[in-house]
Amino acid sequence: MSDIAILGAGPAGLAAARLLHLRGIDCAVYERDADRHARTQGGSLDLGTESGLRTITACGLAEQFERYARPQGQHTNYFDRHGTLLLATDAEDDDEARPEIDRLELRSMLLDSLPAGTVRWGCEVADVSRIGDRWRIALSDGEHVDADLVIGADGINSRTRRLVTDVVPAYTGVTLIAGVIAEPRPDSYAASLVGEGAGLAFAADQAFLLQRNGDGSIQVYYTQRRAEDPRRAVGTVLHDPAFIRAELDRELADWSPRMRGVLDEVEAPFVWWPLYVMPARQTWREHSGVTLVGDAAHVMPPYSGQGVNMGLLDALELDGALSEHPDVDAAVAAYEKSMLARMEPMIGATTAYENLVLNPDGPQALLDLAQTGGR
Ligand SMILES: Cc1cc2nc3c(=O)[nH]c(=O)nc-3n(C[C@H](O)[C@H](O)[C@H](O)COP(=O)(O)OP(=O)(O)OC[C@H]3O[C@@H](n4cnc5c(N)ncnc54)[C@H](O)[C@@H]3O)c2cc1C
């Protein structure tokens, strides 16, 4: 196969590179981060048997995954805003076992499985344009590279997406504010809420989501319906802790002091995560030599824990199609047909789930669902 450029070294792009490599096909991955340590990778992810785990196995990384995975991460406690326990569920209550892995470990595992030099760090893609029958990838430092097949794995603000659709992700009306309790005291209130898994607390249209990471730290998300704030894009680091604490204290005024006190344990700066979604039903225009995987294709709210899983499955299905069809465009068309059909109900379900997590009537509908093993 001719030159393949993957744009973005997130889980979807790296899995695509790994699968191609296993079939003896070289590619280059262009990533804007300066190196693998350039930013924290966030909390833990759970992988589904038929999606994320299937891909990791196809990548030949099942053993490494076992080493890092934590089945106990699936225990979840549900509370009201006063800290009263409403429900506790375990993995056995679910239809599907979904072991957890820290995002950092997942990325490292995939990175380490690639030949040295595959990922070109510090390469921010500024533009992708047609030059004859090839693609020219312009980098923000003024350099460029050319490729025959471009796989856009460049996440929510993809520069590749406009080659297949003019639709951009829409704000869902919900924002997460994320922080980390790096070294929680074993006897702290936050530790008692999460145990070794997750603790979720709810009020009308508000929720606290706490999650234990593999290194013992606790990821804290406060989530609320609010207007989009044009000053704060996805991933904005909130450097003024006093200001944001005052804002959160005001919003959480009718939560119990113990619940509000969880915020006092967060040492790292908070990060602003407005949530965006692509339409469930997408029709892409005709295109040649380019496709999208992961969030670039179908970003959606994180509540049902499917973003990474679907990105990994995209990589697997794209690789499968490329190995089956001698013609690259036929392979891409087969992959996209299946991927877009798969994502339509999933985006719909995730949006419905978001409406249960952030519900004007509080958590009852979500508890009913959790009690029957749904999520
Ligand atoms: C707060 C939060 C919690 C989440 N929790 C979960 C969860 O529990 N389970 C789950 O399955 N999913 C979760 N998700 C979703 C999940 O993180 C994403 O679906 C997943 O990371 C998508 O992988 P990706 O490889 O498509 O994109 P990304 O992980 O976004 O990777 C894209 C890569 O492209 C690079 N890039 C972007 N633009 C450029 C450019 N112009 N040039 C070069 N490189 C570029 C980025 O630096 C990045 O490395 C969560 C998301 C959020 C926001």
The ligand as a Tripos MOL2 file, in Angstrom:
@<TRIPOS>MOLECULE
LIG
   53    58     1     0     0
SMALL
NO_CHARGES

@<TRIPOS>ATOM
      1 C1        -13.8420   14.1130   30.6040 C.3       1 LIG1
      2 C2        -13.9350   12.9400   29.6750 C.ar      1 LIG1
      3 C3        -14.0570   11.6500   30.1710 C.ar      1 LIG1
      4 C4        -14.1330   10.5500   29.2980 C.ar      1 LIG1
      5 N1        -14.2950    9.3160   29.8130 N.ar      1 LIG1
      6 C5        -14.4030    8.2620   28.9650 C.ar      1 LIG1
      7 C6        -14.5920    6.9170   29.4500 C.ar      1 LIG1
      8 O1        -14.6690    6.6840   30.6640 O.2       1 LIG1
      9 N2        -14.6790    5.9160   28.5540 N.ar      1 LIG1
     10 C7        -14.5850    6.1300   27.1920 C.ar      1 LIG1
     11 O2        -14.6600    5.1620   26.4020 O.2       1 LIG1
     12 N3        -14.4250    7.3740   26.7070 N.ar      1 LIG1
     13 C8        -14.3300    8.4280   27.5410 C.ar      1 LIG1
     14 N4        -14.1770    9.6700   27.0550 N.ar      1 LIG1
     15 C9        -14.0930    9.8440   25.6120 C.3       1 LIG1
     16 C10       -12.7060    9.4960   25.1100 C.3       1 LIG1
     17 O3        -11.7330   10.2410   25.8060 O.3       1 LIG1
     18 C11       -12.5960    9.7710   23.6360 C.3       1 LIG1
     19 O4        -13.6840    9.2120   22.9620 O.3       1 LIG1
     20 C12       -11.3090    9.1690   23.0850 C.3       1 LIG1
     21 O5        -10.1650    9.7100   23.6920 O.3       1 LIG1
     22 C13       -11.2470    9.3930   21.5850 C.3       1 LIG1
     23 O6        -10.0470    8.8810   21.0930 O.3       1 LIG1
     24 P1         -9.4710    9.4640   19.7520 P.3       1 LIG1
     25 O7         -8.1860    8.7350   19.5240 O.co2     1 LIG1
     26 O8        -10.4980    9.4550   18.7070 O.co2     1 LIG1
     27 O9         -9.2160   11.0170   20.0390 O.3       1 LIG1
     28 P2         -8.3230   11.7300   21.1480 P.3       1 LIG1
     29 O10        -8.0970   10.8750   22.3240 O.co2     1 LIG1
     30 O11        -8.9220   13.0750   21.3380 O.co2     1 LIG1
     31 O12        -6.9140   11.8940   20.4160 O.3       1 LIG1
     32 C14        -6.7420   12.8060   19.3660 C.3       1 LIG1
     33 C15        -5.2480   13.0760   19.2380 C.3       1 LIG1
     34 O13        -5.0630   13.9360   18.1280 O.3       1 LIG1
     35 C16        -4.1830   14.9690   18.4870 C.3       1 LIG1
     36 N5         -4.5030   16.1280   17.6500 N.ar      1 LIG1
     37 C17        -5.6240   16.8830   17.6800 C.ar      1 LIG1
     38 N6         -5.5730   17.8580   16.7660 N.ar      1 LIG1
     39 C18        -4.3830   17.7060   16.1400 C.ar      1 LIG1
     40 C19        -3.7480   18.4140   15.0770 C.ar      1 LIG1
     41 N7         -4.3210   19.4900   14.4960 N.pl3     1 LIG1
     42 N8         -2.5260   17.9930   14.6640 N.ar      1 LIG1
     43 C20        -1.9290   16.9040   15.2500 C.ar      1 LIG1
     44 N9         -2.4780   16.2070   16.2560 N.ar      1 LIG1
     45 C21        -3.6960   16.5990   16.6890 C.ar      1 LIG1
     46 C22        -4.4400   15.2120   19.9700 C.3       1 LIG1
     47 O14        -3.3520   15.8510   20.6030 O.3       1 LIG1
     48 C23        -4.6790   13.7840   20.4610 C.3       1 LIG1
     49 O15        -3.4830   13.1520   20.8640 O.3       1 LIG1
     50 C24       -14.0800   10.7600   27.9030 C.ar      1 LIG1
     51 C25       -13.9590   12.0600   27.3900 C.ar      1 LIG1
     52 C26       -13.9050   13.1490   28.2740 C.ar      1 LIG1
     53 C27       -13.8220   14.5500   27.7160 C.3       1 LIG1
@<TRIPOS>BOND
     1     1     2 1
     2     2     3 ar
     3     2    52 ar
     4     3     4 ar
     5     4     5 ar
     6     4    50 ar
     7     5     6 ar
     8     6     7 ar
     9     6    13 1
    10     7     8 2
    11     7     9 ar
    12     9    10 ar
    13    10    11 2
    14    10    12 ar
    15    12    13 ar
    16    13    14 ar
    17    14    15 1
    18    14    50 ar
    19    15    16 1
    20    16    17 1
    21    16    18 1
    22    18    19 1
    23    18    20 1
    24    20    21 1
    25    20    22 1
    26    22    23 1
    27    23    24 1
    28    24    25 2
    29    24    26 1
    30    24    27 1
    31    27    28 1
    32    28    29 2
    33    28    30 1
    34    28    31 1
    35    31    32 1
    36    32    33 1
    37    33    34 1
    38    33    48 1
    39    34    35 1
    40    35    36 1
    41    35    46 1
    42    36    37 ar
    43    36    45 ar
    44    37    38 ar
    45    38    39 ar
    46    39    40 ar
    47    39    45 ar
    48    40    41 1
    49    40    42 ar
    50    42    43 ar
    51    43    44 ar
    52    44    45 ar
    53    46    47 1
    54    46    48 1
    55    48    49 1
    56    50    51 ar
    57    51    52 ar
    58    52    53 1
@<TRIPOS>SUBSTRUCTURE
     1 LIG1         1 GROUP 0 **** ****
